[in-house]
Amino acid sequence: MYNLMMNNLIEIEEYEHPAVAICPNGTQGEAIELGGLVILLPAKPPKKQISGYDLPKHLQVWQRRAMPEEMSRIKSMDEWLEMPREFRQKFRPYIEEEFRRRREGFGFIITVSLHILRGATT
């Protein structure tokens, strides 16, 4: 466990002690200090990947992204594999995007503040 932590420590000029980098992809964003611990946040995602970025401030609210209705009927990987090839091809971009969001995070804006969730389903 200690060696894993040492790999995530990064020297930052403004701080006396190294920061803990928390991005699994190695990106570096803003450094914040919490209770004496310096944390290096991930870099902000591209604007096109930030939900609500292009909306007026009064519409920048959390909105759950609904799963396509046809996909919600699939309850197991076995059912998915039994579906016709055309069905799987149709939903491949949706599934790939959901895995990307789980792996890289999901950025969203609520009243002009950026929030990033990692490893959570949206």
Summary of the structure (lengths in Angstrom):
residues: 122
radius of gyration: 18.8
end to end distance: 29.6
largest distance: 58.6
contacts: 244
relative contact order: 0.14
helix: 34%
strand: 20%
